[in-house]
Amino acid sequence: MATNKVQDGKILRLPVGSGVDSGDPVSVGNALRGVALTDYDASDGKASVETNGVYDLSVQAVDDTGNSTVAIGDRLYFSGSSSPYLSKKKSGKFFGIALESVTAGQTATINVLVGSATGPDSSLFTIVAAGVFTVDDDPLDNSELIPITGALATDIALASFQVNGGATKLAIVSAVPAASPEGITVTASGTFTAGDKIQYALLRAAL
């Protein structure tokens, strides 16, 4: 029998923000999440955190694009520095699973299943947007903005020519996502031709 087991790992002493109170959801690093069982302790900067179980927690029914109903079974994410910490915003860190619903745009206290037993999304990325963008004829340049509402600079953009109509065939040099202006800026090796079609996808980390 192993003699080097330290503990079950369900309750951990973790570094948390100074404003954390008992009962608050917390997220530490990229993968640790749970509910504080004790207030922040100034002596060591930590609190005792339970990393699984079902808790009543405040949840806001929004996602990265706006108001969005929380349904039973939806994945919830930890984001922000003030309550409500939990929502459907995948730009945050995966936290747990909703066991009750919340009306779009509202904030309510619901049962949340916390912990890694359910795990994050099985895929590493979710598709935020995808499609084919047609280059307009005015103005023509070596870069085109594909507008995508809710795009983030931390997303991953993919782009390739579906139709490359110029006499001198172009290559796509870069595809850069941004929140301002929202979308993907695609730059080619030369000036686009009117009617060129760019196939694109915008991916976001699922964690």
C-alpha positions, 0 to 999 in steps of 0.5 A, spaced: 500 500 500 502 506 498 505 510 504 506 517 500 499 519 500 498 526 502 490 527 502 484 526 498 485 532 495 477 534 496 479 540 500 485 544 499 489 550 502 489 555 496 492 562 495 486 567 493 484 574 493 483 578 499 476 579 498 474 572 498 469 570 503 466 563 505 461 561 500 465 564 494 466 561 488 474 561 486 478 559 481 486 558 481 491 558 475 488 554 469 485 548 472 483 549 480 476 551 482 472 550 488 468 554 493 471 557 499 470 554 506 473 559 510 475 567 509 481 569 506 487 569 511 491 575 511 497 571 515 498 566 509 494 569 503 490 563 503 483 560 504 480 552 504 477 551 498 473 545 496 474 542 489 467 538 488 460 538 491 454 542 489 453 549 492 448 554 491 452 560 487 450 566 484 450 565 476 449 571 471 445 568 464 450 571 459 455 569 454 461 572 450 456 575 445 450 578 450 444 575 454 443 567 454 439 563 458 442 558 463 439 551 462 440 545 466 446 542 464 450 548 461 457 549 463 459 555 467 465 559 467 469 563 472 470 570 470 471 577 473 473 580 479 466 581 482 460 578 483 457 575 479 463 571 478 459 565 474 456 565 467 456 562 460 462 566 458 467 561 455 473 567 455 473 565 463 475 558 466 471 552 466 468 552 473 462 547 473 455 545 471 448 548 472 443 544 475 438 549 475 436 554 469 436 562 469 432 567 465 437 570 459 440 577 462 438 575 469 442 573 475 440 568 480 442 563 485 442 556 483 445 549 484 452 548 481 455 542 480 463 544 482 469 540 480 473 536 475 469 530 475 465 533 469 471 536 466 472 541 461 469 541 454 472 535 451 474 539 445 480 544 446 477 549 442 470 551 440 468 555 433 466 562 435 464 563 427 466 560 420 464 562 413 466 565 407 467 572 406 467 575 399 472 581 398 468 587 395 471 592 390 472 598 393 477 599 396 482 594 394 488 593 398 492 587 401 488 587 407 481 585 409 477 585 415 472 580 416 467 583 421 465 578 427 461 580 433 464 578 439 471 576 437 477 577 442 484 578 441 485 571 444 482 567 439 485 563 434 483 565 426 484 561 420 483 563 413 484 560 406 482 562 399 476 559 397 476 563 390 483 567 388 481 570 382 487 575 381 492 574 375 497 573 380 495 568 385 496 571 392 497 567 398 494 569 405 500 572 410 496 572 416 489 572 419 489 576 426 483 576 431 481 582 435 476 585 439 477 592 436 475 592 430 471 586 432 473 581 427 479 577 423 484 582 419 486 578 413 493 580 410 495 577 403 501 577 399 498 582 394 492 586 393 486 582 393 481 582 387 474 584 387 470 577 388 476 573 392 473 569 397 476 567 403 474 561 407 475 563 415 474 560 422 474 563 429 476 558 434 476 560 442 479 555 447 474 551 451 477 551 458 
